[in-house]
Amino acid sequence: MKSASQLPIIGMDIAKNVFQLHIVDAETGEIQRRQLKRAKVAEFFTNRQASLVAIEACGGAHHWARTLQAMGHQVKLLPAKHVRAFVLRDKTDALDAQAIWVAAQQPHIREVPVKSEQQQSCLSLHRIRAQLMKIRIMQTNALRGLLYEFGIVLPEGHKKLLLSVQAELAKAQQDNRLPEVVVLSVQEQLKRVEALQDDLNQLDKRLAAMVKQNQQMLAVQAIPGVGPLTATALVATATDLSTFKSGRQFAAWLGLTPRQVGTGGRTQQLGISKRGDTYLRTLLISGARAVVCRSAHSSWIERLLQRRHLNVVVAALANKMARTVWAVLAKGHAFDQVKWNPTETAAA
């Protein structure tokens, strides 16, 4: 089997109906630009010699990557923002395919690992859950704002609102502060919110079931601050952590390391870079905040809180969690409480 460097490179710009290919003959240097209908793509690659097919990591890219790999081709998924730098002049399908072909030969661009169907299924549940959460927040905020116009002040937070809204509605009706038509409409809105919560609960159960069937997710869940949501999202998104040289590199990939600005030999560290997957970083930050805000936490966190702001401590703990995730998954070792907090363990 030939290595990736010995294979002919094909830059492919995928779309809904028409795919654009950019091929350069290794011997003559002749450039071939071809358009293929979606139905003809599989046939074209079935009859072609093994090649390195470069695709921009966008919608449908992982499906086509798995399809081409099954045909014996090697696939290189490239981050869209890195491909954009190689687009010359106007943006067209042909120039996009050419940019993908050029970007595929840049050794400094880290390729996106191809996800399996199981990993994509897991991430699909996360996307649906995030969308439902957004809709639920919009509906509860709308309820709070509408009732505020009638002098009814509801507490912030989904659970607190649901606990107090019925009593507030009954009190407002007794005082004749709320028209009957508004009460009926609010009750219908509350039923929609409850239905959304039922859907969210079902998604949480499915994700929890996935954790029980996956050893990597179970191993990651043992880390403090990592629950079923974070465990499933991490394992499904970070396909192969062995490609990262260290835990710090993985934390940097998640945007949890400081930004650096340097000139004239002087380097200054700023806040976290916030690059990479926003959803994963949010889950890790939320888990770290839950650990830090507990009444009882480790001495390491206690010492940090004495000299740093709460948000800085949360970011530091999220960074530590990411490094620990890398150590657990890349090295295949179980979570070690002694290495996580050696001071307290030694004192015990």
ABEGO torsion letter per residue (X at the ends): XBBAAABBBBBBBBBAABBBBBBBBAAAGBBBBBBBBAAAAAAAAAABBBBBBBBBBBBGAAAAAAAAAAAGBBBBBBBAAAAAAABBEBBBAAAAAAAAAAAAABAABBBBBBBBAAAAAAAAAAAAAAAAAAAAAAAAAAAAAAAAAAGBBBBBEAAAAAAAAAAAAAAAAAAGABBAAAAAAAAAAAAAAAAAAAAAAAAAAAAAAAAAABAAAAAAAABBGBBAAAAAAAAAABABAAABABAAAAAAAAGABBBBBBBGGBBBBBBBAGBEBAAAAAAAAAAAAAAAABABBBAAAAAAAAABBAAAAAAAAAAAAAAAAAAAAAAGBBBBAAAABAAAAAAX
